[in-house]
Amino acid sequence: MADNNDLDWTKEKQNISVTVDFEDPTPTPPLTVTPDEDGLTKAAEANAQQLASKTWLKDMRASIAQWILLCGYILSKVIETTRKLATDIATFKATIKTRQDDVEKRMTTQETTYRDLIKELTEADTGDGAAEVITARNSDLYGDFATLDARFESLEAAIAPYVANTSTTATIPVNLGRQVPISVSYYEYALGTEPDGLGTGPYGLGGSEPQDVPYIAISWSDANTAKVALPVVYKDVVADGTLKAMADGSWTLTAGYKTLRFVADA
């Protein structure tokens, strides 16, 4: 990370002047420069001095031409270096993605093995307790589950959207001077939120279709500020999101590729 003082030079005044005398009749010499910081500074000083002192117009034109060629060379190297850097970054991201996918696959395998082991050990138990556990795995309404833990996880996922949590309360400054109904929707990978660039999300250009969010309650701290209690599954968006007022009067709360949209039904 850059030091906080790295840009202090932009605040320092520089007095730049040159004496023009046109008293040097010698031809402009070849421009030899090492394009590092010190070399470029010295080359600029030498070139400026030539333009200010050369007697003949052809020599002044030669100095200008040399500097144009040098700038073109530096620009070509900047472009070349930028392309190499972009390639290296893309390769690095692909490597990280591959390793992440590999880790996720191995974790999934480990979790499956662990669940199978629990299932086998429970079924191998001939006691009354084991029979009760095995019976409790299955639901007449939601079907059969491999383990009791899997059934609990399913139940938690089903009720989570309807459980309030203080960390899921979004504060929206509707600024209407009165309390009004508010509708909430959720969508992913909207334009500008795709992590890997425009149109790279799983839903293509434009992102997913908005889904209505069944908020839990709305309270008002004053006539202009609504506090919307949202399902706990949206707490990461509320905790990390950036609130933005839209041109159509709605508000968006965006965290990464996830967006909550609030519309005051005025």
N, C-alpha and C positions, 0 to 999 in steps of 0.2 A: 504494500500500500504506500502511496506517495506521502512524503513528509508534509506536514501542515505548512511548512515554510517554502516548499518547492516553487510556489507561484508568487513569492514576494517580489521577484524581479519585475512583475507586471505593474507594480505600484511605484517603482523607482524611476525618476526622471533621468533621461539620457540626453546630453547635449551633443548633437552630431553636426559637425561642420567640416568643410574642406576648402582649401585655398585653390582658386582657379587662376592659372597663369598662362596656360597654353605655350610654355617655353621648352617643352621636351620634344625635339624633332625626331627622336629615335623611333624605329618601328616597334610596334607592340610585340613583346616576346610571347612565346607559347605559355599557356596557363597550365601549370602543373600543381595539382592539389591532392592532398589526402582528405577525402570527404568525412572527416570527423569534426567534432565541434570546434577545435582549435584551428584545424586546417581551413575550414569554411570561413571562419572569421578573418583569418589572414588573407585568404583569397579575395574576400569582399573588399577589404581595405585596399589591397593592391589594385583591384579592378577600378574602384572608385577614384583612386589617385591617378590612374592612367587616363580616365575620362576627363579629369579636371586639368591635366597637365599636357596631354599630347597636342602638338602643334597642328598636325594634319588630320583632316576629317577621316581619311581612310584608316588611320590608326585608332581613332576613337570608335569607328564602326567595328573594327576588329575586336576591340575590348568588349563591346556590347555583344557581339556574336559569340565570343568565348563564354560569357556569362550565361547566355541563353542555352548554349549546348550543355554547360555544366548543370543548369537547373533541370534540363530534360533528362540528363543521366541520373540525377538524384531522384527525380520523380519516378523513373522507370524502376529503380531499385526499391523505392518505397512500395510501389505496386507489387513487385515480385515478392518482397518480404511479407506484405500483407496477405497475399495469396497462400504463401507457404504456412503462415501462421493460421489462417482459416482452415487449411487442410489438416494441420496438426491438431487444432481444436476439435474438428469433426472426428478425427481418428480417436482422440482421447475420449470424446463423448460416446463413441460407438463401443470402445473398450469397456468403459464404465457400465454402459447399458448391458453388454454381454455378461459381465461379471455379476451385475445385479440380478439378471435373469437366472444365472446359474445358481446364485445363492438362494433365490426364491424357490427354484425347483428343488434344491436339496432340503430346504426348510419344509416344503410341502411333503416331500418324501418322509422326512423325520416325523412330522406330525401325523401322517397316515400310519406309519409304523407304530407310533406311540398309541394311537387310538385302537389299532388292531390288537395291540398287546393288552390294553385294558379290557377290551371286549373278550379276548380269549381267556384271560385270567379270571374274569367274572364268571364266564360260562363254565370254567373248570371247577369253580367253587360249588359244592353240592349243598351248602347250607341254605336255610330259609331266606337269609338276608340277600343272597345272590339272586334267588328267584324273584324277590321283590324288585331289585334293581333292574333286572332284565325286563320285567313287566312294565316298569315305569319308563322304559326307553320309548315306548310306542304310544302314539296318539290316534284316537279314532278320527280326530278332525284333521290333523296335519301329517299323518302317516307314520312310518317307522323310522327310527334313527339308530345309527350304529352303536352309539354310546349315550349314556344319560347326559353327559356334558354337551353333546351335540344338540340334544333336545332343549337344554337350558339356553344354549347360545341362540337357537332359533327363536325361542320365546323372547329373549332379551332384544333381539333384532326387531321383532314384531312390535314391541311396546316402546322401544326407544324414541321413535318420532313423536310420541305423545307425552313424554316425561319432561317436565319443566326443569330448568337448571339456571341459576343466576348468571352463569357465564354465557348463556345463550340469549341474553336480553340485548337487543339492538336498539340504540337510541337514534331516532330519526327526526331531524329538525324540519318538520313539514312547513312551518312558517305560514300557516293559514289563519291564525288567530282564533281558531275554534277546533273542537274535537270532531274528527271525521273518521269514517271507516277506512281501513287500510288493507289492501290486498298484497300478498307476498307470493313471489314465484322464484324458482331456482333453475339455473341452467349452467352448462359447462362449456369450456373452450370457445367462448365468444371471440369475435374479432379482436386481435391485439393481446389476448391472454394465452395463446398457444405457446407452451414452453419452448418449442423448437422452431417457431416461426409461423408466418401467416399460412393458414390452411393446412397445417400439419397435424391437427387434432384428429381423434378417431371419428368425428362426425363430419369431417370435411370443412369447407369454407362456411363460416357462419355459426358453427357450434351446435349443441343439442337443442331440442325443442324445450321451451319453458315448461316447468311442472309447478302446479299450484302447491303452495306450502300451507299445511293446516296449522297456523300459529295457535298458541295456547291461550294467550291473553294480550290485551293492549291496555296500558295505563298511560297517564299523561302527567308529566311533571309540571307543565303549564299548557296554555292554549296553543302553543306552537311546537311543543316537543313531545313526541310519542315514544314510549318504551314498549317494544314489541318482544314478547317472550316467545322464543322459537323452539322447535324440537331440538333435543340435545345433539342430534346428528349434525347440526349446522354450527356447532360451537367453534370449530376451527375457522370458519369464514368470519364469524362475529369477532373472534379474538384477534385474528391477524389481518382482517380485511381493511381495505381503504374505501371510505365513504365518498361518493361523488354525486353531485347534483346534475341531472341530465336536462337536455334542452326541452324535453316534453313534460317537465315538472316532476318526473319520478326520481327516485334515488337508487343507486346501486352500491352494493357492498361487495368488493372483489378481493379474493385472496388466491393468488396463483391463477389457476384456470377455472376456479369456482366463483359463481356470482349469484347473489341474492338481489332481487329487484323489489322495491317498495313503491306502491302507487297509492296516493291518497285519493279516495273517491270523493272529491269535493263537490 
